[in-house]
Amino acid sequence: MTDKFNVEEINLLSIYRADTRKETIQNMNAALPDMDEDMKELTQEVLTKLQKLTEEEFTSLILEPADEIE
């Protein structure tokens, strides 16, 4: 499942992750106005991928920042 997301995307998701996919999407959308253009582009890519996931798929994601993965 995590192969759908690259390292940068996983790191971003780990920042905004909430209990549900919907809440995570809301968190990311709320932060968009404060992001620079590069972060907005990355966030939009992640949001597109999140929209395609079911809640079950989202729940099963292992989202640890890359520097913490062993």
Secondary structure as UniProt FT lines:
FT   HELIX           2..4
FT   HELIX           7..16
FT   HELIX           21..31
FT   HELIX           32..34
FT   HELIX           37..52
FT   HELIX           55..60
FT   HELIX           66..68
//
